[in-house]
Amino acid sequence: MVTVRLHYQDKTLTGIESRGHACFSYRGNDVVCAAVSVLMQALILGLEEVAEVQGLSVESDRRVPVIRVMWPVSEQEKISLLTETTALSLKQIAQENPKYVKISTEEISNDQKV
């Protein structure tokens, strides 16, 4: 199962993490996993190349697999359309595929902020 965690600070989205494999189909043919991966990669490209977000943190590990993207609250105004659309899209995938994708939220305290 893919678990997606939406990170919030003061009710503002500040990060998204996807972890695991959907197991919808065989590796390489898993459209649910591919959908989540494409959204996460598009988010990273948009934040890095289009919005040029300062203080962006991107971590990935194909062995797990995990992709974790975090950004400062201060950048949210210029990137909210991208980040909120990504979160909404991931929620839609989870709603349509509840056996394969789970969404959770985490409130980050001020001492944990990026």
BATI-454718 format. One record per atom (N, C-alpha, C, O): x, y, z; residue in one letter. Coordinates in pm, whole numbers, padded with zeros to 5 digits, always signed. Atoms other than C-alpha are relative to their C-alpha. Layout:
N
XYZA...
END
This chain:
114
+00084-00118+00000M+00000+00000+00000M+00089+00124+00000M+00191+00129+00068M-00067-00130-00004V+00114+00354-00073V-00064+00081+00110V-00186+00095+00115V+00051-00092-00101T+00081+00580+00226T+00049+00139-00035T+00168+00161-00057T-00032-00139+00030V+00069+00951+00157V-00027+00080+00126V-00137+00074+00182V+00016-00084-00118R+00125+01189+00445R+00009+00146-00043R+00107+00189-00105R+00004-00144+00026L+00026+01554+00410L+00044+00070+00127L-00018+00053+00233L-00056-00070-00115H+00232+01772+00643H-00054+00142+00004H-00053+00213-00096H+00055-00135-00018Y+00075+02089+00782Y+00073+00069+00115Y+00114+00006+00212Y-00050-00085-00108Q+00211+02374+00991Q-00095+00118+00011Q-00113+00193-00085Q+00099-00107-00019D-00044+02615+01135D-00109-00006-00108D-00148+00097-00163D+00106+00025+00098K-00307+02463+00899K+00041+00034-00144K-00045+00046-00231K-00052-00027+00134T-00085+02539+00598T+00079-00121-00048T+00166-00171+00024T-00071+00115+00058L+00034+02254+00373L+00146+00037-00022L+00176+00135-00091L-00143-00028+00011T+00414+02241+00400T+00081-00120-00049T+00203-00113-00054T-00073+00114+00050G+00501+01898+00265G-00090-00117-00033G-00201-00129+00018G+00070+00122+00038I+00392+01573+00106I+00103-00113-00006I+00212-00096-00060I-00087+00117+00002E+00544+01229+00153E-00080-00119-00052E-00191-00145-00005E+00060+00127+00044S+00460+00911-00038S+00098-00111+00033S+00219-00096+00016S-00085+00110-00045R+00589+00579+00088R-00068-00133-00035R-00188-00152-00015R+00049+00134+00025G+00553+00221-00026G-00042-00023-00145G-00030+00064-00231G+00042+00042+00133H+00420+00035-00328H-00147-00042+00007H-00188-00110+00101H+00144+00024-00003A+00051+00009-00416A-00036-00148-00009A-00135-00191+00051A+00032+00142+00022C+00061-00360-00520C-00134-00018-00071C-00202-00119-00051C+00120+00010+00084F-00230-00292-00757F+00021-00102-00111F-00070-00175-00149F-00038+00091+00107S-00047-00488-01026S+00148-00030+00015S+00212+00014+00110S-00140+00034-00002Y+00295-00628-01103Y+00087+00125-00015Y+00046+00223-00076Y-00095-00110+00010R+00596-00399-01070R+00023+00034-00147R+00048-00055-00229R-00014-00045+00138G+00623-00193-01387G-00133+00013-00071G-00141+00077-00176G+00134-00008+00059N+00251-00233-01463N-00102+00061+00096N-00221+00063+00066N+00089-00049-00105D+00107-00073-01150D-00041+00145-00027D+00035+00238+00002D+00045-00135+00037V-00099+00226-01269V-00028+00087+00122V-00016+00209+00114V+00025-00078-00121V-00190+00331-00914V+00133+00057+00052V+00142+00176+00084V-00133-00045-00041C+00176+00350-00813C+00053+00106-00096C+00111+00206-00055C-00048-00094+00101A+00258+00526-01137A-00069+00136+00015A-00005+00240+00000A+00073-00126-00016A-00013+00788-01077A+00056+00081+00117A+00077+00201+00105A-00055-00069-00117V+00121+00871-00731V+00141+00051-00031V+00174+00165+00002V-00138-00040+00033S+00480+00879-00858S+00004+00119-00095S+00084+00210-00077S+00004-00111+00097V+00395+01106-01151V-00038+00131+00069V+00021+00235+00043V+00040-00121-00073L+00218+01352-00922L+00114+00053+00087L+00138+00173+00091L-00111-00043-00086M+00511+01359-00681M+00115+00057-00082M+00176+00157-00043M-00108-00051+00085Q+00765+01405-00962Q-00038+00135-00062Q+00047+00224-00073Q+00047-00128+00055A+00555+01682-01119A+00006+00109+00107A+00041+00223+00077A-00008-00095-00111L+00534+01852-00778L+00144+00048+00018L+00170+00167+00030L-00141-00035-00018I+00912+01841-00740I+00047+00090-00113I+00110+00193-00088I-00041-00082+00114L+00971+01977-01091L-00061+00140+00006L+00007+00239-00019L+00066-00129-00010G+00717+02253-01041G+00061+00088+00108G+00081+00208+00088G-00058-00077-00111L+00864+02358-00708L+00143+00043-00029L+00182+00156+00000L-00141-00031+00028E+01227+02341-00823E+00018+00089-00122E+00085+00192-00115E-00029-00064+00128E+01214+02455-01185E-00091+00117-00035E-00047+00213-00098E+00095-00106+00036V+00903+02671-01217V-00007+00105+00110V+00014+00224+00085V+00016-00095-00111A+00849+02827-00874A+00134+00039+00064A+00142+00141+00133A-00133-00025-00056E+01220+02812-00778E-00008+00026+00150E+00041+00127+00200E+00023-00011-00144V+01127+02756-00413V+00133-00002+00075V+00218-00089+00052V-00117-00006-00087Q+01394+02856-00163Q-00029-00084+00125Q-00139-00078+00179Q+00018+00081-00119G+01444+02614+00126G-00075-00130-00023G-00126-00190+00071G+00068+00124+00035L+01294+02317-00057L+00084-00119+00046L+00206-00119+00030L-00067+00123-00042S+01380+01975+00087S-00063-00117-00075S-00184-00139-00066S+00048+00116+00074V+01351+01667-00136V+00085-00120+00040V+00207-00117+00031V-00068+00123-00037E+01437+01318-00014E-00068-00115-00073E-00190-00119-00084E+00059+00118+00064S+01390+00991-00200S+00090-00120+00021S+00211-00107+00041S-00072+00126-00013D+01490+00629-00169D-00080-00104-00075D-00189-00142-00031D+00071+00098+00083R+01390+00380-00439R-00013-00136+00067R-00102-00214+00032R+00006+00130-00067R+01458+00085-00209R-00125-00012+00087R-00174-00123+00108R+00112+00005-00094V+01169+00179+00024V-00133-00020-00070V-00205-00108-00021V-00036-00131+00055P+01027+00352-00203P-00066+00113+00079P-00174+00096+00136P+00053-00117-00069V+00975+00696-00052V+00043+00126-00075V+00154+00136-00125V-00029-00135+00050I+00956+01052-00183I-00059+00096+00102I-00178+00090+00133I+00044-00097-00100R+00938+01333+00073R+00040+00140-00048R+00157+00166-00076R-00022-00137+00047V+00901+01697-00032V-00054+00095+00107V-00171+00086+00145V+00038-00097-00102M+00894+01978+00224M+00040+00140-00046M+00143+00158-00111M-00030-00139+00037W+00882+02356+00175W-00037+00092+00116W-00121+00057+00199W+00029-00093-00109P+00878+02658+00405P-00139+00063-00015P-00187+00085-00126P+00130-00068+00000V+00547+02819+00503V+00008+00130-00077V-00088+00170-00143V-00017-00130+00066S+00686+03145+00368S-00017-00008-00152S-00045+00094-00215S+00012+00018+00146E+00675+03004+00012E-00143-00036-00042E-00173-00035-00162E+00130+00057+00032Q+00315+02879+00032Q-00086+00090-00089Q-00159+00039-00175Q+00086-00087+00080E+00150+03186-00118E+00026-00016-00150E-00068-00020-00229E-00029+00010+00144K+00331+03152-00450K-00013-00142-00055K-00017-00159-00177K+00006+00138+00049I+00304+02771-00467I-00129-00073+00036I-00144-00190+00004I+00119+00069-00050S-00036+02697-00315S-00083-00067-00109S-00138-00175-00088S+00077+00061+00109L-00205+02631-00649L+00059-00137-00036L-00015-00233-00055L-00068+00126+00034L+00053+02361-00729L-00012-00101+00114L-00048-00217+00089L-00001+00094-00111T+00072+02206-00382T-00139-00050+00036T-00157-00169+00064T+00136+00040-00035E-00300+02204-00311E-00062-00089-00109E-00139-00180-00079E+00048+00084+00110T-00377+02059-00656T+00060-00140+00009T-00008-00240-00013T-00064+00130-00018T-00124+01782-00596T-00065-00077+00114T-00096-00196+00099T+00064+00065-00115A-00275+01706-00254A-00141-00048-00035A-00179-00159-00001A+00136+00037+00041L-00627+01705-00398L+00002-00119-00095L-00081-00209-00084L-00012+00111+00095S-00519+01474-00681S+00035-00131+00071S-00020-00236+00039S-00036+00118-00078L-00357+01232-00436L-00119-00051+00082L-00139-00172+00094L+00121+00040-00075K-00673+01233-00223K-00100-00070-00091K-00165-00166-00051K+00092+00062+00097Q-00878+01150-00533Q+00044-00142-00034Q-00038-00233-00041Q-00053+00133+00029I-00651+00856-00617I-00029-00093+00118I-00068-00208+00098I+00026+00081-00120A-00685+00731-00258A-00149-00034+00013A-00184-00145+00052A+00144+00023-00009Q-01063+00769-00268Q-00044-00107-00099Q-00129-00191-00068Q+00036+00097+00104E-01085+00567-00589E+00069-00135+00019E+00027-00235-00040E-00078+00122-00019N-00832+00305-00471N+00033-00022+00147N+00151-00028+00183N-00025+00005-00144P-00874+00267-00093P+00079-00123+00047P+00137-00120+00156P-00079+00118-00036K-00713-00080-00089K+00149+00022-00026K+00233-00051+00026K-00137-00016+00047Y-00395+00060-00243Y+00067+00131+00041Y+00190+00141+00038Y-00056-00131-00038V-00350+00422-00126V-00074+00050+00124V-00197+00049+00129V+00056-00056-00123K-00403+00572+00220K+00058+00139+00020K+00179+00160+00004K-00042-00137-00027I-00389+00944+00303I-00009+00026+00150I-00107-00012+00214I+00005-00044-00139S-00302+01078+00646S+00057+00142+00007S+00124+00188-00086S-00052-00135-00019T-00220+01421+00782T+00081+00005+00128T+00059-00072+00221T-00084-00020-00118E+00039+01538+01030E+00021+00149+00019E+00061+00219-00073E-00025-00139-00036E+00058+01873+01204E+00142+00009+00053E+00177-00059+00149E-00140-00017-00040I+00421+01982+01233I+00007+00117+00097I-00047+00224+00070I-00016-00107-00097S+00510+02184+01539S+00104+00101-00048S+00182+00071-00138S-00093-00106+00042N+00708+02507+01508N+00144-00041+00012N+00227+00006-00067N-00140+00041-00014D+01027+02339+01631D+00041-00104-00103D+00160-00134-00114D-00029+00097+00107Q+01002+02081+01346Q+00002+00064-00138Q+00037-00002-00235Q+00019-00061+00132K+00949+02332+01067K+00127+00005-00081K+00238+00006-00028K-00111-00003+00095V+01168+02343+00758V+00059+00139-00001V+00154+00165-00075V
END
